[in-house]
Amino acid sequence: MIWIGQKGYSAVEIKTLIDRFQDNKYNKKLAVIAHKNGLQTADLKTFVERIMSRMIFDGEKLTDLLGPLELSWKERRVKELALMEDLVPQLKKLAQGREISGLAAYE
């Protein structure tokens, strides 16, 4: 039991608190990236979760993600590069040293 202030916490409770903190931190980072790039946070989170579930980056899904922005192909390419510049560090952190197939094109 670890005491913080007047309350004691078990190892399980501490792990739960740490996990919740890390989830909140991750969600805030994704929200910042989404806002900066004109995307919905939920859509970006789904995109990231699909990448991480398969450990494969799918460029077509990136095009689909940016579809609602109705950009020309030139504008979309610039937006893709800007988004991936922000997103690659997050994906690498989530991958914890494992390779995400197809991501090297944006590194």
C-alpha distances in whole Angstrom, upper triangle without the diagonal:
4,7,10,13,12,10,6,5,5,7,10,10,10,12,14,14,15,18,19,20,22,24,25,26,28,29,30,32,34,35,36,38,40,41,42,44,45,43,41,37,37,40,39,35,37,39,36,35,38,38,35,35,38,38,42,43,46,48,50,46,46,50,49,46,48,51,50,51,55,55,58,58,58,55,53,53,52,49,48,48,46,44,43,43,40,38,39,36,33,35,34,31,30,32,30,33,35,38,39,43,45,43,45,48,46,44
4,7,10,10,8,5,5,6,8,11,10,9,12,14,13,14,17,18,18,20,22,23,23,26,28,28,30,32,33,34,36,38,39,40,42,43,42,40,36,36,39,37,34,36,38,35,34,37,38,34,35,38,37,41,42,45,47,49,45,45,48,48,45,47,50,49,50,53,54,57,56,56,53,51,51,50,47,46,46,44,42,41,41,38,36,37,34,32,33,33,29,29,31,29,32,34,37,38,42,44,42,44,46,44,43
4,6,7,6,4,6,9,11,14,12,11,14,15,14,15,19,19,18,21,23,23,24,27,28,28,30,33,33,34,37,38,39,40,43,44,42,40,36,37,40,38,35,38,40,37,36,39,39,36,37,41,40,43,44,47,49,50,47,46,50,49,46,48,51,50,50,54,54,57,57,57,54,52,52,51,48,47,47,45,43,42,42,39,38,38,35,33,35,35,31,31,34,31,35,37,40,41,44,46,44,46,48,46,44
4,6,6,6,8,11,13,15,12,11,14,15,13,14,17,17,16,19,21,21,22,25,26,26,28,30,31,31,34,35,36,37,40,41,39,38,34,35,38,36,33,36,38,35,34,38,38,35,36,40,39,42,42,45,47,49,45,44,48,47,44,45,48,47,47,51,52,55,55,54,52,50,50,49,46,45,45,42,40,40,39,36,36,37,33,31,34,33,30,30,33,31,34,36,39,40,43,45,42,44,47,44,43
4,6,8,10,14,16,18,15,14,18,18,15,17,20,20,19,22,24,23,24,27,28,27,30,32,32,33,36,37,37,39,41,42,41,39,36,36,40,38,36,38,40,38,37,41,41,38,39,43,42,45,45,48,50,51,48,47,50,49,46,47,50,49,49,53,53,57,57,56,53,52,52,50,48,47,47,44,42,43,42,38,38,39,36,34,36,36,33,33,36,34,37,39,42,43,47,48,45,47,49,47,45
4,7,10,14,16,18,15,15,19,19,17,19,22,21,21,24,26,25,26,29,30,30,32,34,34,35,38,39,39,41,44,44,43,41,37,38,41,40,37,40,42,40,38,42,43,40,41,44,44,47,47,50,52,53,49,49,52,51,47,49,52,50,51,55,55,59,59,59,56,54,54,53,50,50,50,47,45,45,44,41,40,42,39,36,39,39,35,35,38,36,39,41,45,45,49,50,48,50,52,49,48
4,7,10,13,14,11,12,15,15,14,16,19,18,18,22,23,23,24,27,28,28,30,32,32,34,36,37,38,40,42,43,41,39,35,35,39,38,35,37,39,37,36,39,40,37,38,41,41,44,44,47,49,50,47,46,49,48,45,47,50,48,49,53,53,57,57,57,54,52,53,51,48,48,48,45,43,43,43,39,38,40,37,34,36,37,33,32,35,34,37,39,42,42,46,48,45,47,50,47,46
4,7,10,12,9,10,13,14,13,15,18,18,18,21,23,23,24,27,28,28,31,33,33,34,37,38,39,40,43,43,42,39,36,36,39,38,34,37,39,36,35,38,39,36,36,40,39,43,44,46,48,50,46,46,49,48,45,47,50,49,50,53,54,57,57,57,54,52,53,51,48,48,48,45,43,43,42,39,38,39,36,34,35,35,32,31,34,32,35,37,40,41,44,46,44,46,49,46,45
4,7,8,6,6,10,10,10,12,14,15,16,18,20,20,22,24,25,26,28,30,31,32,34,35,36,38,40,41,39,37,33,33,36,35,31,33,36,33,31,35,35,32,33,36,36,39,40,43,45,46,43,43,46,45,42,44,47,46,47,50,51,54,54,54,52,49,50,49,46,45,45,43,40,40,40,36,35,36,33,30,32,32,28,28,30,28,32,33,37,37,41,43,41,43,45,43,42
4,5,5,6,9,10,11,12,14,15,17,18,20,21,23,24,26,27,29,30,32,33,35,36,37,39,41,42,40,37,34,33,36,35,31,33,35,32,31,34,34,31,31,34,34,38,39,42,44,46,42,42,46,45,42,44,47,46,47,51,52,55,54,54,52,50,50,49,46,45,45,43,40,40,40,37,35,36,33,30,32,31,28,27,29,27,31,32,35,36,39,42,40,42,45,43,42
4,5,5,6,9,10,11,12,14,15,16,18,20,21,22,24,26,27,29,30,32,33,34,36,38,39,40,38,36,32,32,34,33,29,31,33,30,28,31,32,28,28,32,31,35,36,39,42,43,40,40,44,43,40,42,45,45,46,49,50,53,52,52,50,47,47,47,44,42,42,41,38,37,37,34,33,33,30,28,29,28,25,24,26,24,27,28,32,33,36,39,37,39,42,40,39
4,5,5,6,9,10,10,12,14,15,16,18,20,21,22,24,26,27,28,30,32,33,34,36,37,38,36,34,30,29,32,31,27,28,31,28,26,29,30,26,26,29,29,33,34,37,40,41,38,38,41,40,37,40,43,42,44,47,48,51,50,50,48,45,46,45,42,41,41,40,37,36,36,33,31,32,30,27,27,27,24,23,25,23,26,27,31,31,35,37,35,38,40,39,38
4,5,5,6,9,10,10,12,14,15,16,18,20,21,23,24,26,27,29,30,31,33,35,36,37,35,32,29,28,31,30,26,28,31,28,26,29,30,27,27,31,31,34,35,37,40,41,38,38,41,40,37,40,42,41,42,46,47,50,49,50,47,45,45,45,42,40,41,39,36,36,36,33,31,32,29,27,28,28,25,23,26,24,28,29,32,32,36,38,36,39,41,39,38
4,5,5,6,9,10,10,12,14,15,16,18,20,21,23,24,26,27,29,30,31,33,35,36,34,32,28,28,31,29,26,28,30,27,26,29,29,26,27,30,30,33,34,37,39,40,37,37,40,39,36,39,41,41,42,45,46,49,48,48,46,44,44,43,40,39,39,37,34,34,34,31,29,30,27,24,26,26,22,21,24,22,26,27,30,31,35,37,34,37,39,37,36
4,5,5,6,9,10,10,12,14,15,16,18,20,21,22,24,26,27,28,30,32,33,34,32,30,26,26,28,27,23,25,27,24,22,26,26,23,23,26,26,29,31,33,36,37,34,34,38,37,34,36,39,39,40,43,44,46,46,46,44,41,41,41,38,36,36,35,32,31,31,29,27,27,25,22,23,23,20,18,21,19,23,24,27,28,31,33,31,33,36,34,33
4,5,5,6,9,10,10,12,14,15,16,18,20,21,22,24,26,27,28,30,32,32,30,28,24,23,26,25,21,23,26,23,21,24,25,22,22,26,26,29,30,33,35,36,33,33,36,35,32,35,37,37,38,41,42,45,44,45,43,40,40,40,37,35,36,34,31,31,31,28,26,27,25,22,23,24,20,19,21,20,24,25,28,28,31,33,31,34,36,34,34
4,5,5,6,9,10,11,12,14,15,16,18,20,21,23,25,26,27,29,30,31,29,27,23,23,26,25,22,24,26,23,22,26,26,23,24,28,27,30,31,33,36,37,33,33,36,35,32,34,37,36,37,41,41,45,44,44,42,39,40,39,36,35,35,33,30,30,30,27,26,27,24,21,23,24,20,19,22,21,25,26,29,29,32,34,32,34,37,34,33
4,5,5,6,9,10,10,12,14,15,17,18,20,21,23,24,26,27,29,30,28,26,23,23,25,24,20,23,25,22,21,24,24,21,22,26,25,28,29,31,33,35,32,31,35,34,31,33,36,35,36,40,40,43,42,42,40,38,38,37,34,33,33,31,28,28,28,25,23,24,21,19,20,20,17,16,19,18,21,23,26,26,30,32,29,31,34,31,30
4,5,5,6,9,10,10,12,14,15,16,18,20,21,22,24,26,27,28,26,24,20,20,22,21,17,20,21,19,17,21,21,18,19,22,22,25,26,28,30,32,29,28,32,31,28,30,33,33,34,37,38,41,40,40,38,35,36,35,32,31,31,29,26,26,26,23,21,22,20,17,18,19,15,14,17,16,20,21,24,23,27,29,27,29,31,29,29
4,5,5,6,9,10,10,12,14,15,16,18,20,21,22,24,26,26,24,22,18,18,21,20,17,19,21,19,17,21,22,19,20,24,24,26,27,29,31,32,29,28,31,30,27,29,32,31,32,36,36,40,39,40,37,35,35,34,31,30,31,29,26,26,26,23,21,23,21,18,19,20,17,16,19,19,23,23,26,25,29,30,28,31,33,30,30
4,5,5,6,9,10,11,12,14,15,17,19,20,21,23,25,26,24,22,18,19,22,20,17,20,22,19,19,22,23,20,22,25,24,27,27,29,31,32,29,28,32,31,27,29,32,31,32,35,36,39,39,39,36,34,34,33,30,29,30,27,25,25,25,21,20,22,19,16,18,19,16,15,19,18,22,23,26,25,29,30,27,30,32,29,28
4,5,5,6,9,10,11,12,14,15,17,18,20,21,23,24,22,21,17,18,20,18,15,18,19,16,16,20,19,17,19,22,21,23,23,26,28,29,26,25,29,28,25,27,30,30,30,34,34,37,36,36,34,31,32,31,28,27,27,25,22,22,22,19,17,18,16,13,15,16,12,12,15,15,18,20,22,22,25,27,24,26,28,26,25
4,5,5,6,9,10,11,12,14,15,16,18,20,21,22,20,18,14,14,17,15,12,15,17,14,13,17,17,15,17,20,20,22,22,24,26,27,24,23,27,26,22,25,27,27,28,31,32,35,34,35,32,30,30,29,26,25,26,24,21,21,21,18,16,18,16,13,14,16,13,12,15,16,19,20,22,21,24,26,23,26,28,25,25
4,5,5,6,9,10,10,12,14,15,16,18,20,21,19,17,13,14,17,15,13,16,18,16,15,19,20,18,20,23,22,25,24,26,27,28,25,24,27,26,23,25,27,26,27,30,31,34,34,34,32,29,30,29,26,25,26,24,21,21,22,18,17,19,17,14,16,18,15,14,18,18,22,23,25,24,27,28,25,28,29,26,26
4,6,5,6,9,10,11,13,14,15,17,19,20,18,17,14,15,18,15,13,17,18,15,16,19,19,18,20,23,22,24,23,25,26,28,25,23,26,26,22,24,27,27,26,30,30,33,33,33,30,28,29,27,24,24,24,21,19,19,19,15,15,17,14,11,14,16,13,13,16,17,20,21,23,22,25,26,23,25,27,24,23
4,5,5,6,9,10,11,12,14,15,17,18,16,15,12,13,15,12,10,13,14,11,12,16,15,14,16,19,18,20,19,21,23,24,21,20,23,23,19,21,24,24,24,28,28,31,30,30,28,25,26,25,22,21,21,19,16,16,17,13,12,14,12,9,11,13,10,10,13,14,17,19,20,19,22,23,20,22,24,21,21
4,5,5,6,9,10,10,12,14,15,16,14,12,9,10,12,10,8,12,13,11,12,16,16,15,17,20,19,21,20,22,23,24,20,19,22,21,18,19,22,22,22,26,26,29,29,30,27,24,25,24,21,20,21,19,16,17,18,14,13,15,14,11,13,16,14,12,16,17,21,21,22,20,23,24,21,24,25,22,23
4,5,5,6,9,10,10,12,14,15,14,13,9,12,14,12,11,15,16,14,15,19,19,18,20,23,22,23,22,24,24,25,22,21,23,23,19,20,23,22,22,26,26,29,29,29,26,24,25,24,21,20,21,18,16,17,17,13,13,16,15,12,15,17,15,15,18,19,22,23,24,23,26,26,23,25,26,23,23
4,5,5,6,9,10,11,12,14,13,13,10,12,14,11,10,14,14,12,14,17,17,16,19,22,20,21,19,21,22,23,20,18,21,21,18,19,22,21,21,24,24,27,27,27,24,22,22,21,18,18,18,15,13,14,13,10,10,12,11,8,12,14,12,12,16,17,20,21,21,20,23,23,19,22,22,19,19
4,5,5,6,8,10,11,12,10,10,7,9,10,7,7,11,11,9,11,14,14,14,17,19,18,19,17,18,19,20,17,15,18,18,14,15,19,18,18,21,22,25,24,25,22,20,20,19,16,15,16,14,11,12,13,9,8,12,11,8,11,14,13,12,15,17,20,20,21,18,21,21,18,20,21,18,19
4,5,5,6,8,10,10,9,8,5,8,10,8,9,12,13,12,14,17,17,17,20,22,22,22,20,21,21,22,19,17,19,18,15,15,18,17,17,21,21,24,25,25,22,20,21,20,16,17,18,15,12,14,15,12,11,15,15,12,14,17,16,16,19,21,24,24,24,22,24,24,21,24,24,21,22
4,5,5,6,9,10,10,10,8,12,13,11,12,15,15,14,17,19,19,19,22,24,23,23,21,22,22,23,20,18,20,20,16,16,19,18,17,21,21,24,24,24,21,19,20,18,15,16,16,13,11,13,13,10,11,14,14,12,15,17,16,17,20,21,24,25,25,23,25,24,21,23,23,20,20
4,6,5,6,9,8,10,8,12,12,9,10,13,13,12,15,17,16,17,20,22,20,20,18,19,18,19,17,14,16,17,13,13,17,16,15,19,18,21,21,21,18,16,17,15,12,12,13,10,7,10,10,7,7,11,11,10,12,15,15,15,18,20,22,22,22,20,22,21,18,20,20,16,17
4,6,5,6,5,6,5,9,9,6,9,12,11,11,14,16,16,17,20,21,21,20,18,18,17,18,15,13,15,15,11,11,14,13,12,16,16,19,20,20,17,15,16,15,12,12,14,11,8,11,12,10,10,13,14,13,14,17,17,17,20,22,24,24,24,21,23,21,19,21,21,18,19
4,5,5,6,7,7,11,11,10,12,15,15,15,18,20,20,21,24,25,25,24,21,22,21,21,19,16,17,17,13,13,16,14,13,16,17,20,21,21,17,16,18,16,13,14,16,12,11,14,14,12,13,16,17,15,17,20,20,20,23,25,27,28,27,24,26,25,22,24,24,20,22
4,6,8,10,10,14,14,12,14,17,16,16,19,21,20,22,25,26,25,24,21,21,20,21,19,16,17,18,14,13,16,15,13,16,16,19,20,19,15,15,16,14,10,12,13,9,8,12,12,9,11,15,15,15,17,20,20,20,23,25,26,27,26,24,26,24,21,23,22,18,20
4,6,9,10,13,12,10,13,15,14,15,18,19,18,20,23,24,23,22,19,19,17,18,16,13,13,14,11,9,13,12,10,13,12,15,16,16,12,11,13,11,7,9,11,8,6,10,11,9,11,14,16,15,16,19,20,20,22,25,26,26,25,22,23,21,19,21,19,16,18
4,7,9,12,11,10,14,15,15,16,19,20,20,22,24,25,25,24,21,20,18,18,16,14,14,14,11,9,11,10,8,11,12,15,16,17,13,12,14,13,10,12,14,11,10,13,15,13,14,17,19,18,19,22,23,23,25,27,29,29,28,25,26,24,22,24,22,19,22
4,6,9,7,7,10,12,11,13,15,16,17,19,21,22,22,21,18,18,16,16,14,12,12,12,8,8,10,9,8,12,13,16,17,18,15,13,15,15,11,12,14,12,10,13,15,13,13,16,18,16,17,21,21,20,23,25,27,27,26,23,24,22,20,23,22,19,21
4,5,5,6,9,10,11,13,14,16,17,19,20,22,22,22,19,19,18,18,15,13,14,13,9,10,12,10,11,14,16,19,20,21,18,16,19,18,14,15,18,16,13,15,18,15,14,18,19,17,18,21,21,20,23,25,28,27,26,23,25,24,22,25,24,21,24
4,5,5,6,9,10,11,12,14,15,16,18,20,20,20,18,19,19,19,15,14,16,15,11,12,15,13,14,18,19,22,23,24,21,18,20,20,16,16,18,16,13,15,17,14,13,16,17,14,15,19,18,17,20,22,25,25,24,22,24,23,21,24,24,21,23
4,5,5,6,9,10,10,12,14,15,16,19,19,19,18,18,19,18,14,14,16,14,11,13,15,14,15,18,20,24,24,25,22,20,22,22,18,18,20,19,15,17,19,16,15,18,19,16,16,20,19,17,20,23,25,25,24,21,23,23,21,25,25,22,24
4,5,5,6,9,10,11,13,14,15,17,18,17,15,15,15,14,11,11,12,10,7,10,11,11,13,16,17,20,20,22,20,17,19,19,16,15,18,17,13,15,18,16,13,16,18,16,15,19,20,17,20,23,25,24,23,20,21,20,19,22,22,20,22
4,5,5,6,9,10,11,12,14,16,16,15,13,13,14,14,11,9,12,11,7,10,12,12,13,16,17,20,20,21,19,16,17,17,14,13,15,14,10,11,14,12,10,13,15,12,12,16,16,14,17,20,22,21,20,17,19,18,16,19,19,17,19
4,5,5,6,9,10,10,12,14,15,15,14,15,16,16,13,12,15,14,11,13,16,16,17,20,21,24,23,25,22,19,20,21,17,16,18,17,13,14,16,14,11,13,15,11,11,15,15,12,15,18,20,19,19,16,19,19,17,20,21,19,20
4,5,5,6,9,10,10,13,14,14,13,13,14,14,10,11,14,12,10,13,15,15,17,20,21,24,23,25,23,19,21,22,18,16,19,19,15,15,18,16,13,15,17,14,13,16,17,14,16,19,21,20,19,16,18,18,17,21,21,19,21
4,6,5,6,9,10,11,12,11,9,9,11,11,7,8,11,10,7,11,13,14,16,18,19,21,20,22,20,17,17,18,15,13,16,16,12,12,15,14,11,13,15,12,11,15,16,13,14,18,20,18,17,14,15,14,13,17,17,16,18
4,5,5,6,9,10,10,10,9,10,12,13,10,10,14,13,11,14,16,17,18,21,21,24,22,23,22,18,19,19,17,14,16,16,12,11,14,12,9,10,12,9,7,11,12,10,11,14,16,15,14,11,13,14,12,16,16,15,16
4,5,5,6,9,9,11,11,12,15,15,12,13,16,15,13,16,18,19,21,23,24,27,25,27,25,22,22,23,20,18,19,19,16,15,18,16,12,13,15,12,10,13,13,10,11,14,17,15,15,12,14,15,14,18,19,18,19
4,5,5,6,8,8,9,9,12,12,9,11,14,13,12,15,17,19,20,23,23,25,24,26,24,21,21,23,20,17,19,20,16,15,18,17,14,14,16,14,11,14,15,12,13,16,18,15,15,11,13,13,13,17,18,17,19
4,6,6,5,5,5,7,10,12,9,10,14,14,13,16,18,20,21,23,23,25,23,24,23,20,19,21,19,15,17,18,15,13,16,15,11,11,14,12,8,11,13,10,10,14,15,12,11,8,9,10,10,13,14,14,15
4,5,5,7,8,11,14,16,13,14,17,17,16,19,21,23,24,26,26,28,26,28,27,23,23,24,21,18,19,20,17,15,17,16,12,12,13,11,8,10,11,8,7,11,12,10,10,8,10,12,11,15,17,16,17
4,6,8,10,12,15,16,14,15,19,18,17,20,22,24,26,28,28,30,28,30,29,25,25,26,24,21,22,23,20,18,21,20,16,16,17,15,11,13,14,11,10,13,15,12,12,10,12,14,14,18,19,19,20
4,5,8,10,14,15,13,15,18,17,17,20,22,24,26,28,28,29,27,29,28,25,24,26,24,20,22,23,20,18,21,20,17,16,18,16,12,14,16,13,11,14,15,12,11,8,9,11,12,16,17,18,19
4,7,10,13,15,14,15,18,18,18,20,23,25,26,28,27,29,26,28,27,24,23,24,23,19,20,21,18,16,18,18,14,13,15,13,10,11,13,10,8,11,11,8,7,5,6,9,9,12,14,15,15
4,6,10,12,11,12,15,16,16,18,20,23,24,25,25,26,23,25,25,21,20,22,20,17,18,20,17,14,17,18,14,13,15,15,11,12,15,13,11,14,14,11,9,5,5,6,8,11,12,13,14
4,6,9,8,9,12,13,13,15,17,20,21,22,21,22,20,21,21,17,16,18,17,13,14,16,14,11,14,15,12,10,14,13,10,12,15,13,12,16,15,13,10,6,6,5,6,9,10,10,12
4,5,5,7,9,10,11,13,15,18,19,20,19,20,17,19,19,16,15,17,16,12,14,17,14,12,16,17,14,13,17,16,13,15,18,17,16,19,19,17,14,10,9,7,8,12,11,12,15
4,5,5,6,9,10,11,12,16,16,17,16,16,14,15,16,12,11,14,13,9,11,14,12,11,14,16,13,13,17,17,14,17,20,19,18,21,21,19,16,13,11,8,9,12,10,10,14
4,5,5,6,9,10,10,14,15,15,15,16,13,16,16,12,12,15,14,11,14,16,14,14,17,18,16,16,20,20,17,20,23,21,21,24,24,22,19,15,14,11,13,15,13,14,18
4,5,5,6,9,10,12,14,15,15,17,15,17,17,13,14,16,14,11,14,16,13,13,16,17,14,15,19,17,15,18,20,19,19,22,23,21,18,15,14,12,13,16,15,14,18
4,5,5,6,9,11,12,13,13,15,13,15,14,10,10,12,10,7,10,12,10,9,13,14,11,13,16,15,14,17,19,18,18,22,22,21,18,15,14,12,12,15,13,12,15
4,5,5,6,10,10,11,10,11,10,12,12,8,9,12,10,8,11,13,11,12,15,16,15,16,20,19,17,20,23,22,22,26,26,24,22,18,17,14,14,17,15,14,18
4,5,5,8,10,11,12,13,12,15,14,11,13,15,13,11,15,16,13,14,18,18,16,18,21,20,18,22,24,22,23,26,27,25,23,19,19,16,17,20,18,17,21
4,6,7,9,11,12,14,14,16,14,11,12,14,11,10,13,14,11,12,15,15,13,16,19,17,16,20,21,20,21,24,25,24,22,18,19,17,16,19,18,16,19
4,6,6,8,8,11,11,12,10,7,10,11,8,8,12,12,10,12,15,15,14,16,19,18,18,21,23,22,23,26,27,26,24,21,21,18,17,20,18,16,19
4,5,6,7,10,10,13,11,9,12,14,11,11,15,15,13,15,19,18,18,20,23,22,21,25,26,25,26,30,30,29,27,23,23,20,20,23,20,19,23
4,5,8,12,13,15,13,11,14,15,12,13,17,17,15,17,20,19,19,22,24,23,23,26,27,26,28,31,32,31,29,26,26,23,23,25,23,22,25
4,6,9,11,13,10,9,12,13,10,11,15,14,13,16,18,18,18,21,23,22,23,26,27,27,28,31,32,32,30,26,26,24,23,25,23,21,24
4,7,9,11,9,8,12,13,11,13,16,16,16,18,21,21,21,23,26,25,25,28,30,29,31,34,35,34,31,28,27,25,24,26,23,22,25
4,6,8,6,5,9,10,9,11,14,14,14,16,18,19,20,22,25,25,24,27,29,29,30,33,34,33,30,27,26,23,23,24,21,20,23
4,5,5,6,9,10,10,12,14,15,16,18,20,21,22,23,26,27,26,29,31,31,32,35,35,34,31,28,27,24,23,24,21,20,24
4,6,5,6,9,10,10,12,14,15,16,18,20,20,21,25,25,25,27,30,29,30,33,33,31,29,25,24,21,20,21,18,17,21
4,5,5,7,9,10,11,13,14,16,17,19,20,21,24,25,25,27,29,30,30,33,33,32,29,26,25,21,21,21,18,17,20
4,5,5,6,9,10,11,12,14,15,17,18,20,23,23,23,26,28,28,29,32,32,31,29,26,25,22,21,22,18,17,20
4,5,5,6,9,10,10,12,14,15,16,17,21,21,21,23,25,25,26,29,29,28,26,23,22,19,18,19,16,15,18
4,5,5,6,9,10,11,12,14,15,16,19,20,20,22,24,25,25,28,27,27,24,21,20,17,16,16,13,12,15
4,5,5,6,9,10,11,13,14,15,18,19,20,21,24,24,25,28,28,27,25,22,22,18,17,17,14,12,15
4,5,5,6,8,10,11,12,14,17,17,18,20,22,22,23,26,26,26,24,21,21,18,16,18,15,12,15
4,6,5,6,8,10,10,11,15,15,15,17,20,20,20,23,23,23,20,17,17,14,13,14,12,9,13
4,5,5,6,9,10,10,13,15,15,16,19,20,20,22,22,22,20,17,17,14,12,13,10,7,10
4,6,5,7,9,10,12,14,15,16,18,19,20,23,23,23,21,19,20,17,14,15,13,10,12
4,5,5,6,9,11,11,12,14,16,17,18,20,21,21,19,17,18,16,13,15,13,10,12
4,5,5,6,9,10,10,11,14,15,15,18,18,18,16,13,15,12,9,11,10,7,9
4,6,6,8,10,11,12,14,15,16,18,18,19,17,15,17,15,11,12,11,7,8
4,6,7,8,10,11,12,14,15,17,18,19,18,16,18,16,13,14,14,11,11
4,6,5,6,9,10,11,12,15,16,16,15,13,15,14,10,13,13,10,10
4,5,5,6,9,10,10,12,13,13,12,10,12,12,8,9,10,7,7
4,5,5,6,9,10,11,12,13,13,12,15,15,11,12,14,11,9
4,5,5,6,9,10,12,13,13,12,15,15,12,14,16,13,12
4,5,5,6,9,10,10,10,8,12,12,9,12,14,11,11
4,5,5,6,7,8,8,8,11,12,9,11,14,12,10
4,5,5,8,9,11,11,15,16,13,15,17,15,14
4,5,8,9,11,10,14,16,13,15,18,16,15
4,6,5,7,7,11,13,11,13,16,15,14
4,6,9,10,14,16,14,15,19,18,16
4,7,9,12,15,13,13,17,16,14
4,7,10,13,11,12,16,16,15
4,6,9,8,9,13,13,12
4,6,6,8,11,11,11
4,6,7,10,11,12
4,6,6,8,10
4,5,6,7
4,5,5
4,6
4
